[in-house]
Amino acid sequence: MTRRFLFVLGSARAEGNTELLARAAAEQLPSDVEQQWISLAEHPLPDFVDLRHDSDHVRPASDSDTGLLLDATLAATDIVIASPLYWYSVSGLTKRYLDYWSGWLRTPGIDFKTTLAGRTLWGVTALAHRQPEVADPLVGTLNHSAAYMGMRFGGVLLGNGSAPGDVLEDMPALARAKTFFAQEAPLARFPYDAAAV
């Protein structure tokens, strides 16, 4: 299968530090790798309604924002969550997108979990702190989501920046961006599974 990257932009700000860092990493992808970029601010999802135990799960219309995101997610071999660090985890826009995965798991005819199994989840984030450990909850959210889905997890590319454009001054982050998507992404594991290996 030809690699197809979906970049899910979770910032409330266009061309923010996280997006700039994600684009720096994406520039290194081979020219034959397809890229699709979707801003969650430009394609807002409605509030998620938990219908897990109801029977009226229907596939969203392809011409809706929800349908666009579902179709793009299913078509991607690699999903990149580009979310700034908001209150030590993913942004609200990003969390809502991940909440929709719960509904898509139960949508008839798409086999969401089976389709995503074996594909790769990546993360990109910009944070204002100099200590990268403050992003651990964000990293955990993405790793655990990938583990539940049976996906690979390529880790999270961290950059430092608060004011617009700051991340472009973070030379170590820009250096990591050059090889970020070239690394081998292992199968994601929950911490209790990893400890047993």
Phi and psi restraints in degrees (value plus and minus 20) as a CYANA .aco file:
   2 THR   PHI     -85.2   -45.2
   2 THR   PSI     116.8   156.8
   3 ARG   PHI     -90.3   -50.3
   3 ARG   PSI     116.8   156.8
   4 ARG   PHI    -156.1  -116.1
   4 ARG   PSI      95.4   135.4
   5 PHE   PHI    -114.1   -74.1
   5 PHE   PSI     109.6   149.6
   6 LEU   PHI    -126.7   -86.7
   6 LEU   PSI      99.7   139.7
   7 PHE   PHI    -121.0   -81.0
   7 PHE   PSI      93.1   133.1
   8 VAL   PHI    -119.9   -79.9
   8 VAL   PSI      88.8   128.8
   9 LEU   PHI    -109.7   -69.7
   9 LEU   PSI      96.6   136.6
  10 GLY   PHI    -124.4   -84.4
  10 GLY   PSI      -6.4    33.6
  11 SER   PHI    -107.9   -67.9
  11 SER   PSI     129.1   169.1
  12 ALA   PHI    -100.8   -60.8
  12 ALA   PSI     -26.6    13.4
  13 ARG   PHI    -134.8   -94.8
  13 ARG   PSI     108.7   148.7
  14 ALA   PHI     -91.3   -51.3
  14 ALA   PSI     120.2   160.2
  15 GLU   PHI      35.9    75.9
  15 GLU   PSI      18.4    58.4
  16 GLY   PHI     -96.5   -56.5
  16 GLY   PSI    -198.9  -158.9
  17 ASN   PHI     -80.3   -40.3
  17 ASN   PSI     -59.8   -19.8
  18 THR   PHI     -84.1   -44.1
  18 THR   PSI     -65.0   -25.0
  19 GLU   PHI     -83.5   -43.5
  19 GLU   PSI     -61.9   -21.9
  20 LEU   PHI     -79.9   -39.9
  20 LEU   PSI     -61.4   -21.4
  21 LEU   PHI     -88.4   -48.4
  21 LEU   PSI     -61.0   -21.0
  22 ALA   PHI     -82.4   -42.4
  22 ALA   PSI     -60.6   -20.6
  23 ARG   PHI     -88.1   -48.1
  23 ARG   PSI     -55.0   -15.0
  24 ALA   PHI     -82.9   -42.9
  24 ALA   PSI     -60.0   -20.0
  25 ALA   PHI     -90.1   -50.1
  25 ALA   PSI     -59.4   -19.4
  26 ALA   PHI     -86.7   -46.7
  26 ALA   PSI     -47.7    -7.7
  27 GLU   PHI     -80.8   -40.8
  27 GLU   PSI     -41.5    -1.5
  28 GLN   PHI    -106.8   -66.8
  28 GLN   PSI     -29.9    10.1
  29 LEU   PHI     -89.2   -49.2
  29 LEU   PSI     126.2   166.2
  30 PRO   PHI     -78.3   -38.3
  30 PRO   PSI     132.7   172.7
  31 SER   PHI     -85.7   -45.7
  31 SER   PSI     -41.4    -1.4
  32 ASP   PHI    -106.7   -66.7
  32 ASP   PSI     -20.4    19.6
  33 VAL   PHI    -106.7   -66.7
  33 VAL   PSI     101.7   141.7
  34 GLU   PHI     -91.7   -51.7
  34 GLU   PSI     124.4   164.4
  35 GLN   PHI    -149.5  -109.5
  35 GLN   PSI     114.5   154.5
  36 GLN   PHI    -147.3  -107.3
  36 GLN   PSI     110.4   150.4
  37 TRP   PHI    -135.4   -95.4
  37 TRP   PSI     104.8   144.8
  38 ILE   PHI    -148.9  -108.9
  38 ILE   PSI     102.6   142.6
  39 SER   PHI    -108.7   -68.7
  39 SER   PSI     103.7   143.7
  40 LEU   PHI     -90.0   -50.0
  40 LEU   PSI     -43.1    -3.1
  41 ALA   PHI     -91.9   -51.9
  41 ALA   PSI     -53.0   -13.0
  42 GLU   PHI    -105.6   -65.6
  42 GLU   PSI     -40.0     0.0
  43 HIS   PHI    -148.1  -108.1
  43 HIS   PSI      48.2    88.2
  44 PRO   PHI     -88.3   -48.3
  44 PRO   PSI     117.2   157.2
  45 LEU   PHI    -108.4   -68.4
  45 LEU   PSI     123.1   163.1
  46 PRO   PHI     -85.4   -45.4
  46 PRO   PSI     145.3   185.3
  47 ASP   PHI     -71.9   -31.9
  47 ASP   PSI     117.1   157.1
  48 PHE   PHI     -95.5   -55.5
  48 PHE   PSI     112.7   152.7
  49 VAL   PHI    -132.4   -92.4
  49 VAL   PSI     102.8   142.8
  50 ASP   PHI     -98.7   -58.7
  50 ASP   PSI      89.2   129.2
  51 LEU   PHI    -134.8   -94.8
  51 LEU   PSI       6.9    46.9
  52 ARG   PHI     -73.4   -33.4
  52 ARG   PSI     -55.9   -15.9
  53 HIS   PHI    -126.9   -86.9
  53 HIS   PSI      -5.4    34.6
  54 ASP   PHI    -122.2   -82.2
  54 ASP   PSI     150.6   190.6
  55 SER   PHI    -128.9   -88.9
  55 SER   PSI     -17.1    22.9
  56 ASP   PHI    -120.5   -80.5
  56 ASP   PSI      22.2    62.2
  57 HIS   PHI     -94.0   -54.0
  57 HIS   PSI     103.3   143.3
  58 VAL   PHI    -151.0  -111.0
  58 VAL   PSI     129.9   169.9
  59 ARG   PHI     -89.5   -49.5
  59 ARG   PSI     111.9   151.9
  60 PRO   PHI     -87.4   -47.4
  60 PRO   PSI     132.5   172.5
  61 ALA   PHI     -81.8   -41.8
  61 ALA   PSI     118.2   158.2
  62 SER   PHI     -82.6   -42.6
  62 SER   PSI     -44.7    -4.7
  63 ASP   PHI    -109.0   -69.0
  63 ASP   PSI     -11.9    28.1
  64 SER   PHI    -117.6   -77.6
  64 SER   PSI     142.4   182.4
  65 ASP   PHI     -81.5   -41.5
  65 ASP   PSI     -57.9   -17.9
  66 THR   PHI     -84.5   -44.5
  66 THR   PSI     -63.7   -23.7
  67 GLY   PHI     -84.4   -44.4
  67 GLY   PSI     -60.6   -20.6
  68 LEU   PHI     -77.6   -37.6
  68 LEU   PSI     -67.1   -27.1
  69 LEU   PHI     -89.2   -49.2
  69 LEU   PSI     -59.2   -19.2
  70 LEU   PHI     -82.7   -42.7
  70 LEU   PSI     -69.8   -29.8
  71 ASP   PHI     -81.9   -41.9
  71 ASP   PSI     -61.9   -21.9
  72 ALA   PHI     -85.8   -45.8
  72 ALA   PSI     -58.5   -18.5
  73 THR   PHI     -85.6   -45.6
  73 THR   PSI     -64.1   -24.1
  74 LEU   PHI     -86.2   -46.2
  74 LEU   PSI     -51.1   -11.1
  75 ALA   PHI    -102.2   -62.2
  75 ALA   PSI     -35.2     4.8
  76 ALA   PHI    -103.7   -63.7
  76 ALA   PSI     119.0   159.0
  77 THR   PHI    -107.2   -67.2
  77 THR   PSI     -45.4    -5.4
  78 ASP   PHI    -154.4  -114.4
  78 ASP   PSI     104.6   144.6
  79 ILE   PHI    -131.7   -91.7
  79 ILE   PSI     103.9   143.9
  80 VAL   PHI    -130.5   -90.5
  80 VAL   PSI      94.3   134.3
  81 ILE   PHI    -109.0   -69.0
  81 ILE   PSI      88.7   128.7
  82 ALA   PHI    -125.4   -85.4
  82 ALA   PSI      70.9   110.9
  83 SER   PHI    -144.9  -104.9
  83 SER   PSI     109.4   149.4
  84 PRO   PHI     -84.8   -44.8
  84 PRO   PSI     138.6   178.6
  85 LEU   PHI     -97.8   -57.8
  85 LEU   PSI      88.1   128.1
  86 TYR   PHI    -132.4   -92.4
  86 TYR   PSI      98.0   138.0
  87 TRP   PHI      28.9    68.9
  87 TRP   PSI      22.6    62.6
  88 TYR   PHI      52.9    92.9
  88 TYR   PSI      -5.8    34.2
  89 SER   PHI    -167.8  -127.8
  89 SER   PSI    -182.5  -142.5
  90 VAL   PHI     -91.8   -51.8
  90 VAL   PSI     140.8   180.8
  91 SER   PHI     -87.4   -47.4
  91 SER   PSI     144.1   184.1
  92 GLY   PHI     -81.5   -41.5
  92 GLY   PSI     -58.8   -18.8
  93 LEU   PHI     -80.5   -40.5
  93 LEU   PSI     -62.5   -22.5
  94 THR   PHI     -88.3   -48.3
  94 THR   PSI     -62.7   -22.7
  95 LYS   PHI     -81.4   -41.4
  95 LYS   PSI     -59.3   -19.3
  96 ARG   PHI     -83.0   -43.0
  96 ARG   PSI     -61.9   -21.9
  97 TYR   PHI     -78.9   -38.9
  97 TYR   PSI     -65.8   -25.8
  98 LEU   PHI     -86.1   -46.1
  98 LEU   PSI     -55.0   -15.0
  99 ASP   PHI     -79.7   -39.7
  99 ASP   PSI     -56.0   -16.0
 100 TYR   PHI     -83.8   -43.8
 100 TYR   PSI     -45.6    -5.6
 101 TRP   PHI     -77.1   -37.1
 101 TRP   PSI     -55.3   -15.3
 102 SER   PHI     -79.7   -39.7
 102 SER   PSI     -61.9   -21.9
 103 GLY   PHI     -90.6   -50.6
 103 GLY   PSI     -59.4   -19.4
 104 TRP   PHI     -87.1   -47.1
 104 TRP   PSI     -44.8    -4.8
 105 LEU   PHI     -81.2   -41.2
 105 LEU   PSI     -46.8    -6.8
 106 ARG   PHI    -131.3   -91.3
 106 ARG   PSI     -10.7    29.3
 107 THR   PHI    -101.1   -61.1
 107 THR   PSI     102.0   142.0
 108 PRO   PHI     -81.2   -41.2
 108 PRO   PSI     122.4   162.4
 109 GLY   PHI      65.6   105.6
 109 GLY   PSI     -21.2    18.8
 110 ILE   PHI    -132.9   -92.9
 110 ILE   PSI     -34.7     5.3
 111 ASP   PHI      25.6    65.6
 111 ASP   PSI      35.4    75.4
 112 PHE   PHI     -76.4   -36.4
 112 PHE   PSI     -69.2   -29.2
 113 LYS   PHI     -87.3   -47.3
 113 LYS   PSI     -62.2   -22.2
 114 THR   PHI     -83.6   -43.6
 114 THR   PSI     -59.7   -19.7
 115 THR   PHI     -85.2   -45.2
 115 THR   PSI     -62.5   -22.5
 116 LEU   PHI    -100.1   -60.1
 116 LEU   PSI     -40.8    -0.8
 117 ALA   PHI     -76.7   -36.7
 117 ALA   PSI     110.6   150.6
 118 GLY   PHI      69.1   109.1
 118 GLY   PSI     -35.0     5.0
 119 ARG   PHI    -100.7   -60.7
 119 ARG   PSI     158.0   198.0
 120 THR   PHI    -139.8   -99.8
 120 THR   PSI     113.7   153.7
 121 LEU   PHI    -126.6   -86.6
 121 LEU   PSI     113.6   153.6
 122 TRP   PHI    -145.3  -105.3
 122 TRP   PSI     141.9   181.9
 123 GLY   PHI    -153.3  -113.3
 123 GLY   PSI     128.2   168.2
 124 VAL   PHI    -156.1  -116.1
 124 VAL   PSI     113.0   153.0
 125 THR   PHI    -169.3  -129.3
 125 THR   PSI     129.4   169.4
 126 ALA   PHI    -132.5   -92.5
 126 ALA   PSI     119.3   159.3
 127 LEU   PHI    -154.0  -114.0
 127 LEU   PSI     135.1   175.1
 128 ALA   PHI    -107.1   -67.1
 128 ALA   PSI     -39.7     0.3
 129 HIS   PHI     -96.3   -56.3
 129 HIS   PSI     132.2   172.2
 130 ARG   PHI    -105.0   -65.0
 130 ARG   PSI     -38.7     1.3
 131 GLN   PHI    -112.2   -72.2
 131 GLN   PSI      94.2   134.2
 132 PRO   PHI     -86.5   -46.5
 132 PRO   PSI     -39.8     0.2
 133 GLU   PHI     -80.4   -40.4
 133 GLU   PSI     -43.5    -3.5
 134 VAL   PHI     -86.8   -46.8
 134 VAL   PSI     -36.3     3.7
 135 ALA   PHI    -107.7   -67.7
 135 ALA   PSI     -18.0    22.0
 136 ASP   PHI     -75.2   -35.2
 136 ASP   PSI     -60.1   -20.1
 137 PRO   PHI     -82.1   -42.1
 137 PRO   PSI     -58.6   -18.6
 138 LEU   PHI     -83.6   -43.6
 138 LEU   PSI     -66.3   -26.3
 139 VAL   PHI     -80.0   -40.0
 139 VAL   PSI     -62.9   -22.9
 140 GLY   PHI     -82.5   -42.5
 140 GLY   PSI     -62.0   -22.0
 141 THR   PHI     -77.6   -37.6
 141 THR   PSI     -66.7   -26.7
 142 LEU   PHI     -91.9   -51.9
 142 LEU   PSI     -63.2   -23.2
 143 ASN   PHI     -81.1   -41.1
 143 ASN   PSI     -66.1   -26.1
 144 HIS   PHI     -88.2   -48.2
 144 HIS   PSI     -55.6   -15.6
 145 SER   PHI     -83.0   -43.0
 145 SER   PSI     -63.7   -23.7
 146 ALA   PHI     -84.3   -44.3
 146 ALA   PSI     -61.5   -21.5
 147 ALA   PHI     -82.3   -42.3
 147 ALA   PSI     -63.3   -23.3
 148 TYR   PHI     -82.4   -42.4
 148 TYR   PSI     -56.7   -16.7
 149 MET   PHI    -104.4   -64.4
 149 MET   PSI     -24.9    15.1
 150 GLY   PHI      54.0    94.0
 150 GLY   PSI       7.7    47.7
 151 MET   PHI    -116.0   -76.0
 151 MET   PSI     148.3   188.3
 152 ARG   PHI    -106.8   -66.8
 152 ARG   PSI     136.5   176.5
 153 PHE   PHI    -151.0  -111.0
 153 PHE   PSI      98.4   138.4
 154 GLY   PHI    -107.5   -67.5
 154 GLY   PSI     -19.3    20.7
 155 GLY   PHI      69.2   109.2
 155 GLY   PSI    -192.6  -152.6
 156 VAL   PHI    -144.2  -104.2
 156 VAL   PSI     107.4   147.4
 157 LEU   PHI    -103.5   -63.5
 157 LEU   PSI      96.0   136.0
 158 LEU   PHI    -122.1   -82.1
 158 LEU   PSI     117.3   157.3
 159 GLY   PHI    -155.8  -115.8
 159 GLY   PSI     139.1   179.1
 160 ASN   PHI    -126.6   -86.6
 160 ASN   PSI     110.7   150.7
 161 GLY   PHI     158.3   198.3
 161 GLY   PSI     120.3   160.3
 162 SER   PHI    -141.9  -101.9
 162 SER   PSI     -81.3   -41.3
 163 ALA   PHI     -92.5   -52.5
 163 ALA   PSI     133.5   173.5
 164 PRO   PHI     -72.6   -32.6
 164 PRO   PSI     110.2   150.2
 165 GLY   PHI      65.8   105.8
 165 GLY   PSI     -25.8    14.2
 166 ASP   PHI     -75.6   -35.6
 166 ASP   PSI     -57.7   -17.7
 167 VAL   PHI     -82.8   -42.8
 167 VAL   PSI     -43.6    -3.6
 168 LEU   PHI     -90.3   -50.3
 168 LEU   PSI     -29.4    10.6
 169 GLU   PHI    -116.4   -76.4
 169 GLU   PSI     -25.2    14.8
 170 ASP   PHI    -108.2   -68.2
 170 ASP   PSI      66.5   106.5
 171 MET   PHI     -82.9   -42.9
 171 MET   PSI     -60.6   -20.6
 172 PRO   PHI     -80.4   -40.4
 172 PRO   PSI     -58.7   -18.7
 173 ALA   PHI     -86.7   -46.7
 173 ALA   PSI     -61.3   -21.3
 174 LEU   PHI     -86.2   -46.2
 174 LEU   PSI     -53.0   -13.0
 175 ALA   PHI     -87.7   -47.7
 175 ALA   PSI     -62.4   -22.4
 176 ARG   PHI     -83.7   -43.7
 176 ARG   PSI     -53.6   -13.6
 177 ALA   PHI     -82.0   -42.0
 177 ALA   PSI     -49.3    -9.3
 178 LYS   PHI     -84.9   -44.9
 178 LYS   PSI     -47.9    -7.9
 179 THR   PHI    -140.6  -100.6
 179 THR   PSI     -16.3    23.7
 180 PHE   PHI     -77.0   -37.0
 180 PHE   PSI     -70.2   -30.2
 181 PHE   PHI    -101.2   -61.2
 181 PHE   PSI     -23.9    16.1
 182 ALA   PHI    -106.7   -66.7
 182 ALA   PSI     -33.7     6.3
 183 GLN   PHI     -95.2   -55.2
 183 GLN   PSI     135.8   175.8
 184 GLU   PHI     -97.0   -57.0
 184 GLU   PSI     108.6   148.6
 185 ALA   PHI    -118.0   -78.0
 185 ALA   PSI      95.7   135.7
 186 PRO   PHI     -95.5   -55.5
 186 PRO   PSI     143.1   183.1
 187 LEU   PHI     -81.7   -41.7
 187 LEU   PSI     110.3   150.3
 188 ALA   PHI     -88.7   -48.7
 188 ALA   PSI     123.5   163.5
 189 ARG   PHI    -154.6  -114.6
 189 ARG   PSI     125.6   165.6
 190 PHE   PHI     -90.6   -50.6
 190 PHE   PSI     133.8   173.8
 191 PRO   PHI     -75.7   -35.7
 191 PRO   PSI     -56.2   -16.2
 192 TYR   PHI     -91.0   -51.0
 192 TYR   PSI     -48.0    -8.0
 193 ASP   PHI     -94.2   -54.2
 193 ASP   PSI     -61.2   -21.2
 194 ALA   PHI     -83.7   -43.7
 194 ALA   PSI     -55.8   -15.8
 195 ALA   PHI     -88.2   -48.2
 195 ALA   PSI     -45.9    -5.9
 196 ALA   PHI    -103.4   -63.4
 196 ALA   PSI     -31.3     8.7
